């Protein structure tokens, strides 16, 4: 019996030892794989980021249980709520600033003193933020910043979070009931969308913005901060080659239709001053946008409803960025026709839009498409869809210039037939 006990103990020890060795080997292999992935990711170019993120995300999802998946999907709005609360309190900024300190972290007591929030509440908020990877917990009452925390201190983060939380989220929440009520039809009526259900209004988003200055400010700031001029259409389109040397200074050169407060006009005039490319540069939008427009030297700010006849005739370029995706097909065709009527044989319509591929559309573009559906009955259209619309109204697509491969942002050179 003693021998049996001894043999059993040896077998148990051997099994435990073997399992420990196996676990150690697996952990070591995993650590090496993760380090290899980090190295590859650090060397990836801009266009390679999204495929890497998608592949790693799919790997994570493959490890989930059904409950994990429900918790992740169901809790997305909670992530936005808690992250916005952290921005309001300045938690990300404080933790990033603390990285230069002796410990590189802050205690709950220190954060409470700096924010005025109760330490017990801060613990609950920070514990949640750590669970979704936005901060790191280094002890039971101390936290530090990480890469995600630093991202959350960028100017685009605050305006973007507020835009999503206060303007986009309500329409997302209204979307399931709206689609059910409308029989799951592809939206085509811009006056009856999930947006209207969410805000209980008969106004469209941009008209609604007129008396909602905070929401309009979040939107304008987010659009401005997320813009990357080095990846803009001006980096790929041959503007100078298209303009005759004899172009008169008093003739319209560039008309930015629906240009909001004028960032695109400012970028155009900055790259092509009047002594380089003469001609009038004109910003057009609705009154509330023009009232807040940039006072850019060399740019004329003009109130105009782009569904009405285009008052500026014979311009070289009619530029529309992110305008058409806000509208259903019948409105797109109306806008195209109003612009066409002002064009000459020399004119070029430049349409700057997200043009998703037929297969494998990334998250950002797919999310934009659903947001356009919910708010405007609009869409992010494929090149094939665009060609169909152009053909219906008497236009032709000369060429598509892709300037941001990761997000499919492109400018289309469109001319009269």
Long-range contacts (C-beta under 8 A, 24 or more apart in sequence): 46-231, 46-405, 46-406, 47-405, 47-406, 49-406, 50-362, 50-363, 50-364, 50-406, 54-362, 54-363, 77-169, 77-173, 78-128, 79-132, 80-161, 80-164, 80-165, 80-169, 81-165, 82-125, 82-128, 82-129, 83-129, 83-134, 83-152, 83-161, 84-161, 84-162, 84-165, 85-125, 86-125, 86-129, 86-134, 86-152, 87-152, 87-157, 87-158, 87-161, 89-115, 89-117, 89-122, 89-125, 90-114, 90-115, 91-115, 91-122, 91-125, 91-126, 91-129, 91-135, 92-134, 92-135, 92-145, 92-149, 92-150, 92-152, 92-153, 92-157, 93-153, 95-135, 95-143, 95-144, 95-145, 95-149, 96-145, 96-149, 96-150, 96-153, 98-144, 98-145, 99-144, 99-145, 103-142, 104-144, 105-138, 105-142, 105-143, 105-144, 106-142, 106-143, 106-144, 107-141, 107-142, 108-141, 108-142, 108-143, 109-141, 111-143, 154-225, 155-221, 155-225, 156-222, 156-225, 156-226, 159-217, 159-218, 159-221, 159-222, 159-225, 160-222, 160-225, 160-226, 162-214, 162-218, 162-222, 163-215, 163-218, 163-219, 163-221, 163-222, 166-214, 166-215, 166-218, 167-205, 167-215, 167-218, 167-219, 168-371, 168-375, 170-198, 170-199, 171-195, 171-197, 171-198, 171-199, 171-371, 171-374, 171-375, 172-371, 172-374, 173-198, 174-198, 174-374, 175-370, 175-373, 175-374, 178-374, 187-328, 187-373, 187-377, 188-328, 188-329, 188-330, 188-377, 189-328, 189-377, 190-327, 190-328, 190-331, 190-376, 190-377, 190-378, 192-377, 193-373, 193-374, 193-375, 193-376, 193-377, 194-373, 194-374, 194-375, 195-374, 195-375, 195-376, 204-376, 205-326, 205-375, 205-376, 206-286, 206-289, 206-326, 207-286, 209-288, 210-286, 210-287, 210-288, 216-288, 216-292, 220-260, 220-261, 220-292, 223-260, 223-263, 224-263, 227-263, 228-404, 229-267, 231-403, 231-404, 231-409, 232-267, 232-403, 233-321, 233-350, 233-352, 233-401, 233-403, 233-411, 234-267, 234-268, 234-271, 235-403, 236-401, 236-402, 236-403, 236-411, 237-350, 237-401, 237-403, 237-411, 237-413, 239-271, 239-272, 239-277, 239-317, 240-272, 240-277, 242-316, 242-317, 242-348, 243-277, 243-279, 243-316, 244-346, 247-277, 247-278, 247-279, 247-316, 248-278, 248-279, 249-274, 249-278, 249-279, 249-280, 250-280, 251-279, 251-280, 251-314, 251-315, 251-316, 252-279, 252-280, 252-282, 252-312, 252-313, 252-314, 252-315, 252-316, 253-277, 253-278, 253-279, 253-280, 253-281, 253-315, 253-316, 253-317, 254-279, 254-280, 254-281, 254-282, 254-315, 254-316, 254-317, 254-319, 255-282, 255-284, 255-310, 255-312, 255-315, 255-317, 255-318, 255-319, 256-281, 256-282, 256-283, 256-284, 256-319, 256-320, 256-321, 257-284, 257-304, 257-306, 257-310, 257-318, 257-319, 257-320, 257-323, 257-339, 258-284, 258-285, 258-306, 258-320, 258-321, 258-323, 259-283, 259-284, 259-285, 259-319, 259-321, 260-285, 260-289, 261-285, 261-289, 261-292, 261-293, 261-294, 262-293, 262-294, 262-296, 262-299, 262-301, 263-294, 264-319, 264-321, 265-294, 265-296, 265-299, 266-294, 266-296, 266-299, 268-319, 269-296, 269-297, 269-298, 269-299, 273-298, 274-298, 279-316, 280-315, 282-312, 282-315, 284-312, 306-335, 306-338, 306-339, 307-331, 307-334, 307-335, 307-338, 308-338, 309-338, 309-341, 309-342, 310-338, 310-339, 310-341, 310-342, 311-342, 312-342, 313-342, 313-344, 314-342, 314-343, 314-344, 314-346, 314-347, 315-342, 315-343, 315-347, 316-346, 316-347, 316-348, 317-347, 317-348, 317-349, 317-350, 318-342, 318-343, 318-347, 318-348, 318-349, 318-350, 319-350, 319-352, 320-349, 320-350, 320-351, 320-352, 321-352, 321-353, 322-352, 322-353, 322-354, 324-351, 324-353, 324-378, 324-381, 325-353, 325-354, 325-368, 325-372, 325-376, 325-378, 325-379, 325-380, 325-381, 326-372, 326-375, 326-376, 326-378, 327-376, 327-377, 327-378, 328-376, 328-377, 328-378, 328-379, 329-389, 332-389, 333-389, 333-392, 333-393, 336-389, 336-390, 336-393, 336-395, 337-393, 340-393, 340-394, 340-395, 340-416, 343-416, 345-416, 347-415, 347-416, 348-413, 348-414, 348-415, 349-395, 349-414, 349-415, 350-411, 350-412, 350-413, 350-414, 351-386, 351-411, 351-412, 351-414, 352-409, 352-410, 352-411, 352-412, 353-380, 353-381, 353-386, 353-409, 353-410, 353-412, 354-380, 354-407, 354-408, 354-409, 354-410, 355-380, 355-381, 355-382, 355-383, 355-386, 355-400, 355-402, 355-408, 355-409, 355-410, 355-412, 356-380, 356-382, 356-408, 357-382, 357-408, 358-382, 358-384, 361-408, 362-406, 362-407, 362-408, 364-407, 365-407, 365-408, 386-412, 390-414
